[in-house]
Amino acid sequence: MKIAQLQEGIKILMEEKGFANGKDKFMVKVVLLHTEVSELADAIKKGREEDFGQELADIIIRLLNMPLMFPEWGDIWKETTFESIPEVRFQDPWEAMMNLHKEISLLRGVQTDKVGIFKIFAMVKGLSSIMQINLYAECINKMEVNWGRPFRYGTVDEKK
């Protein structure tokens, strides 16, 4: 699957579920991306292997949302697929997550962030490889879960 196709699905999900996606929300999205990495760390710390895949998918889904905030960036993925993104290699998941936090902290909502977004994707792909998790399949599964959730899920405005 082309990454742009998944990104388009994320855009539609965001709109249908009532999530704002303007540039003014960029720093909120950066912080929420950090929380996804931290949720993965918590799952690893607690040995919740069943959660590893969905936490990795959450990172990718949040990451793919970021370029949507900047239409002037254009289609940054073009023909890129999950398979064509190289993996950044790490010794262990903790090294990977530390480096993910560092790279996420460099995002500023500027044109050069496109490089950082690619790098973060490659880092998550490398982390999924260490964990022997099919990142693509987990992203598809997590999108199905998210479609089944209520309007504004996970917020104080959630419609139950």
Secondary structure, 3 states (H helix, E strand, C coil): CEHHHHHHHHHHHHHHCCCCCCHHHHHHHHHHHHHHHHHHHHHHHCCCHHHHHHHHHHHHHHHHHHHHHCHHHCCCCCCCECCCCCCCCCCCHHHHHHHHHHHHHCCCCCCCHHHHHHHHHHHHHHHHHHCCCCHHHHHHHHHHHHHCCCCCCCCCCCCC
